[in-house]
Amino acid sequence: MTNDTQPARNLGGGNVFAAPAAPATPGSPGARGTPIALWLVLLAAAGAFALTMGTRQTMGLFLSALNTSTALGIGSISLAFAFGQLWWGLTQPFAGAVADRIGTGRVILLGVALVALGTFITPYMTTTAGLIFAIGVLAAGGAGMAGPSVLMAATARLVPAHKRGLASGIVNAGGSFGQFVMAPIAIGLTAAVGWASAMQWLGVLVLLALPAVWVLRGNSNALAAQAAAASGQKALTAREAIAQALATPSYRYLAAGFLVCGFHVAFLATHLPGVIAACGLPPEIGGWSLAMIGLFNIVGSLAMGWAVGRWRMKSLLSLLYATRGLAVLIFLLAPKTPTVVLVFAAVMGVTFLSTVPPTVGLVAKMFGTANMAMLFGIVMLAHQIGGFFGAYLGGTVFQATGSYDWVWYIDIVLAMGAALVNLPIREARLVRPAPAAA
């Protein structure tokens, strides 16, 4: 593998932010900062996210088959999925810190390999501990290493600052496109070769993300050192950056809102097929509902990437959370027909992960890109703590009551709380005190 600890580079080996040292043919891969180079970065990041996210978000389709095969009960299997939500979040601050310092490419390589391995061996697991290891540790941990904190930070490092909002929307849309494509693939493979082989084929497909290792290689050390030298200040260590972020109220508000996002996303991804089955609708509607969420989140992500450069990001987040709560309330009151379910899935898709571009944008705006993978990873950890409860409570409440209604009620209250908690956020770059004169 090539050296992964050098400054941010594009296809020609130079810094994307820098002007070329020698003339280059316009539009050629060797021209630094050209559209071809930038679009290749976006394709690599969005493609890797599509494969890891698409695989993870279709795992809910196998929940019933796993329960039938293992006879462990929905609650026990939901625990494995819930642990995966938590572990996916726990890995991201550490993966981000490593990527910021020793290189994005190496972290993505390990992550993709673990997702493939964990997904491939899941059908062989017959105990709760085994499912937690395969789904919750290997696959989820790998997806965290090759997940949004690392991919978004690499993109922010490799594209010009004025294009970061749209770039984050495109990368986020890649994850949604993966869900849209992988859900029908999983359904088709299950019908053709059975659920166990279908899951293993999904693990093999994840390996298509490996070319992103080369395109996204590099780290933020050189850029951080340059910025520190220009300002006359010492670059922050990881511990100092974390302490500064946690002492910032706006960062805490942002993380609190994102925790609610995790609850909502994990509950839908894990239990929406079960919700639909409980309504007496055919299983195919569950698969197509997940696909609809992925399809319409492409629209939502691209629209939000465009919007973050035009409106306050905290206002966009409040609008998204309020829309979710209202949509869930209407869904509970509406008759459960295939059309209603698919329309609900489409509305949820528009808001599903469109919270990511403004959240990424606020982290970058407040703290810059030097430690962005790590700081956004901490916000993602809050997201996945919410995801743990969304996945686990869904199965536990259904097993205890025979209905998902109470989880929906909790979701509505949390969504409205998230809409409110984002309003006090201050959208400004945090200014460090200047060093005292000698």
Solvent accessible surface area in square Angstrom, and as a share of the most:
residue,aa,sasa,rsa
1,M,145,0.65
2,T,65,0.38
3,N,81,0.42
4,D,1,0.00
5,T,62,0.36
6,Q,42,0.19
7,P,57,0.36
8,A,1,0.01
9,R,39,0.14
10,N,5,0.03
11,L,38,0.19
12,G,41,0.40
13,G,34,0.32
14,G,8,0.07
15,N,30,0.16
16,V,7,0.04
17,F,79,0.33
18,A,48,0.37
19,A,87,0.67
20,P,64,0.40
21,A,102,0.79
22,A,61,0.47
23,P,138,0.87
24,A,42,0.33
25,T,93,0.54
26,P,123,0.78
27,G,31,0.30
28,S,29,0.18
29,P,73,0.46
30,G,39,0.38
31,A,7,0.06
32,R,74,0.27
33,G,26,0.25
34,T,15,0.09
35,P,86,0.54
36,I,83,0.42
37,A,0,0.00
38,L,11,0.06
39,W,147,0.52
40,L,53,0.27
41,V,2,0.01
42,L,13,0.07
43,L,123,0.61
44,A,13,0.10
45,A,0,0.00
46,A,13,0.10
47,G,26,0.25
48,A,2,0.01
49,F,4,0.02
50,A,13,0.10
51,L,30,0.15
52,T,2,0.01
53,M,9,0.04
54,G,0,0.00
55,T,2,0.01
56,R,35,0.13
57,Q,5,0.02
58,T,0,0.00
59,M,15,0.07
60,G,6,0.06
61,L,44,0.22
62,F,4,0.02
63,L,16,0.08
64,S,76,0.49
65,A,26,0.20
66,L,1,0.00
67,N,40,0.21
68,T,115,0.67
69,S,69,0.44
70,T,20,0.12
71,A,89,0.69
72,L,52,0.26
73,G,26,0.25
74,I,39,0.20
75,G,11,0.11
76,S,37,0.24
77,I,0,0.00
78,S,0,0.00
79,L,60,0.30
80,A,0,0.00
81,F,15,0.06
82,A,0,0.00
83,F,59,0.25
84,G,2,0.02
85,Q,16,0.07
86,L,43,0.22
87,W,84,0.29
88,W,10,0.03
89,G,0,0.00
90,L,58,0.29
91,T,14,0.08
92,Q,0,0.00
93,P,13,0.08
94,F,145,0.60
95,A,9,0.07
96,G,0,0.00
97,A,22,0.17
98,V,64,0.37
99,A,3,0.03
100,D,5,0.03
101,R,74,0.27
102,I,79,0.40
103,G,0,0.00
104,T,4,0.03
105,G,0,0.00
106,R,97,0.36
107,V,11,0.06
108,I,0,0.00
109,L,69,0.34
110,L,95,0.47
111,G,0,0.00
112,V,0,0.00
113,A,48,0.37
114,L,36,0.18
115,V,0,0.00
116,A,12,0.09
117,L,90,0.45
118,G,0,0.00
119,T,3,0.02
120,F,83,0.35
121,I,33,0.17
122,T,1,0.00
123,P,23,0.14
124,Y,139,0.53
125,M,44,0.19
126,T,93,0.54
127,T,72,0.42
128,T,34,0.20
129,A,74,0.58
130,G,12,0.12
131,L,0,0.00
132,I,38,0.19
133,F,101,0.42
134,A,0,0.00
135,I,13,0.06
136,G,0,0.00
137,V,46,0.26
138,L,21,0.10
139,A,12,0.09
140,A,3,0.02
141,G,2,0.02
142,G,0,0.00
143,A,1,0.01
144,G,0,0.00
145,M,42,0.19
146,A,0,0.00
147,G,1,0.01
148,P,3,0.02
149,S,0,0.00
150,V,1,0.01
151,L,0,0.00
152,M,2,0.01
153,A,10,0.08
154,A,2,0.01
155,T,3,0.02
156,A,6,0.05
157,R,5,0.02
158,L,0,0.00
159,V,2,0.01
160,P,29,0.18
161,A,62,0.48
162,H,149,0.67
163,K,86,0.37
164,R,65,0.24
165,G,20,0.19
166,L,86,0.43
167,A,4,0.03
168,S,7,0.05
169,G,0,0.00
170,I,29,0.15
171,V,0,0.00
172,N,0,0.00
173,A,8,0.06
174,G,8,0.08
175,G,0,0.00
176,S,2,0.01
177,F,103,0.43
178,G,3,0.03
179,Q,2,0.01
180,F,56,0.23
181,V,49,0.28
182,M,6,0.03
183,A,0,0.00
184,P,39,0.25
185,I,62,0.32
186,A,2,0.01
187,I,52,0.27
188,G,40,0.39
189,L,42,0.21
190,T,52,0.30
191,A,92,0.71
192,A,82,0.64
193,V,75,0.43
194,G,32,0.30
195,W,55,0.19
196,A,34,0.27
197,S,42,0.27
198,A,0,0.00
199,M,0,0.00
200,Q,29,0.13
201,W,134,0.47
202,L,0,0.00
203,G,1,0.01
204,V,64,0.37
205,L,48,0.24
206,V,0,0.00
207,L,75,0.37
208,L,119,0.59
209,A,4,0.03
210,L,66,0.33
211,P,93,0.59
212,A,4,0.03
213,V,15,0.09
214,W,111,0.39
215,V,17,0.10
216,L,0,0.00
217,R,21,0.07
218,G,0,0.00
219,N,2,0.01
220,S,8,0.05
221,N,74,0.38
222,A,25,0.20
223,L,31,0.16
224,A,18,0.14
225,A,59,0.45
226,Q,102,0.45
227,A,64,0.50
228,A,15,0.12
229,A,82,0.64
230,A,95,0.74
231,S,69,0.44
232,G,55,0.53
233,Q,38,0.17
234,K,128,0.54
235,A,41,0.32
236,L,42,0.21
237,T,69,0.40
238,A,29,0.23
239,R,204,0.74
240,E,67,0.30
241,A,2,0.02
242,I,52,0.27
243,A,59,0.46
244,Q,45,0.20
245,A,0,0.00
246,L,88,0.44
247,A,75,0.58
248,T,18,0.10
249,P,64,0.40
250,S,7,0.05
251,Y,2,0.01
252,R,114,0.42
253,Y,73,0.28
254,L,2,0.01
255,A,17,0.13
256,A,46,0.36
257,G,1,0.01
258,F,2,0.01
259,L,60,0.30
260,V,14,0.08
261,C,0,0.00
262,G,1,0.01
263,F,7,0.03
264,H,2,0.01
265,V,11,0.06
266,A,1,0.00
267,F,1,0.00
268,L,1,0.00
269,A,5,0.04
270,T,6,0.03
271,H,3,0.01
272,L,1,0.01
273,P,24,0.15
274,G,27,0.26
275,V,7,0.04
276,I,2,0.01
277,A,61,0.47
278,A,62,0.48
279,C,47,0.28
280,G,67,0.65
281,L,27,0.13
282,P,67,0.42
283,P,112,0.70
284,E,95,0.43
285,I,25,0.13
286,G,1,0.01
287,G,1,0.01
288,W,124,0.43
289,S,0,0.00
290,L,0,0.00
291,A,1,0.00
292,M,44,0.20
293,I,1,0.00
294,G,1,0.01
295,L,64,0.32
296,F,66,0.27
297,N,1,0.00
298,I,32,0.16
299,V,85,0.49
300,G,3,0.03
301,S,0,0.00
302,L,73,0.36
303,A,53,0.41
304,M,18,0.08
305,G,3,0.03
306,W,123,0.43
307,A,8,0.07
308,V,16,0.09
309,G,67,0.65
310,R,139,0.51
311,W,142,0.50
312,R,149,0.54
313,M,17,0.08
314,K,35,0.15
315,S,49,0.32
316,L,18,0.09
317,L,2,0.01
318,S,12,0.08
319,L,115,0.57
320,L,11,0.06
321,Y,3,0.01
322,A,35,0.27
323,T,46,0.27
324,R,2,0.01
325,G,1,0.01
326,L,99,0.49
327,A,13,0.10
328,V,0,0.00
329,L,78,0.39
330,I,104,0.53
331,F,5,0.02
332,L,38,0.19
333,L,143,0.71
334,A,24,0.19
335,P,94,0.59
336,K,62,0.26
337,T,55,0.32
338,P,58,0.36
339,T,95,0.55
340,V,38,0.22
341,V,1,0.00
342,L,48,0.24
343,V,86,0.49
344,F,10,0.04
345,A,0,0.00
346,A,12,0.09
347,V,58,0.33
348,M,0,0.00
349,G,0,0.00
350,V,58,0.33
351,T,3,0.02
352,F,1,0.00
353,L,8,0.04
354,S,0,0.00
355,T,0,0.00
356,V,5,0.03
357,P,1,0.00
358,P,0,0.00
359,T,1,0.00
360,V,8,0.05
361,G,19,0.18
362,L,0,0.00
363,V,0,0.00
364,A,14,0.11
365,K,87,0.37
366,M,4,0.02
367,F,23,0.09
368,G,8,0.08
369,T,27,0.16
370,A,35,0.27
371,N,13,0.07
372,M,1,0.00
373,A,1,0.01
374,M,4,0.02
375,L,4,0.02
376,F,1,0.00
377,G,0,0.00
378,I,30,0.15
379,V,0,0.00
380,M,4,0.02
381,L,37,0.19
382,A,15,0.11
383,H,7,0.03
384,Q,1,0.01
385,I,64,0.32
386,G,1,0.01
387,G,0,0.00
388,F,39,0.16
389,F,97,0.40
390,G,0,0.00
391,A,0,0.00
392,Y,74,0.28
393,L,50,0.25
394,G,0,0.00
395,G,0,0.00
396,T,51,0.29
397,V,24,0.14
398,F,58,0.24
399,Q,118,0.52
400,A,85,0.66
401,T,81,0.47
402,G,51,0.50
403,S,38,0.25
404,Y,15,0.06
405,D,61,0.32
406,W,160,0.56
407,V,0,0.00
408,W,4,0.02
409,Y,96,0.36
410,I,66,0.34
411,D,1,0.01
412,I,28,0.14
413,V,109,0.63
414,L,56,0.28
415,A,3,0.02
416,M,79,0.35
417,G,37,0.36
418,A,1,0.01
419,A,10,0.07
420,L,120,0.60
421,V,43,0.24
422,N,1,0.00
423,L,87,0.43
424,P,71,0.45
425,I,1,0.01
426,R,186,0.68
427,E,33,0.15
428,A,54,0.41
429,R,146,0.53
430,L,64,0.32
431,V,128,0.73
432,R,74,0.27
433,P,121,0.76
434,A,87,0.67
435,P,84,0.53
436,A,100,0.77
437,A,103,0.80
438,A,154,1.19
